[in-house]
Amino acid sequence: MLDNLEEKRRFASLMVALADYYKQEISKGVMALYWEGLKQYDYAAIEKAAWAHTQSPDESGRWMPKISDLTKVLQGSTKDQASIAWSKVDRAIRTIGTYTDVAFDDALIHRVIQDMGGWVHIGSKDDDAWPFVAKEFENRYRGYKMKDEKPDYPRKMIGIASSQNGAQGIQFNAGTVLIGDEQKAIAVIKGGSESAAISFTRMEVPKIEAQ
């Protein structure tokens, strides 16, 4: 994260150099917009993204990069991010299964899985349905990413053991398997909610008197 005076100076110099390279002028106001849009990243990463943009053979490489151009390089495209997220889910289903509770290192995975019916529901799909499950997951994941949403999500994915024992009123904890980066998965658990992200309220339908 850009958070000290020296990095601010280096960032300003980089923006001026980019504008020079693309034969454009850059105002203080525009530079401030770039700063706000990119300050969450390390300077070295921003510099690398700017270099990658100048080397791009695509049409976009001919023009001064927008914030979105640099962010795309820094984060990878939403399609790439969705593919990486799905690969974690796919591997977890195949190697761990849905008997135990799991927590991923990406909170958005939890929300998307919940939207799709939950951990156990996804794990029940057969091989024929699996490509369609993958496509639905990636589309939903990309949808959240493209809108830059950070929705509520469940703390962990509930497995068969917990759901069955909970339904029978049995206090049981088989442990939670952490998927991916351990510290990030723990942070996901701490930041999540015990309640469902989507709540439903039953409405009483008024009776219509017969005429």
Beta strands, then each sheet from edge to edge (+ up, - down):
strand 1: 101-104
strand 2: 176-179
sheet 1: 1+ 2+
end
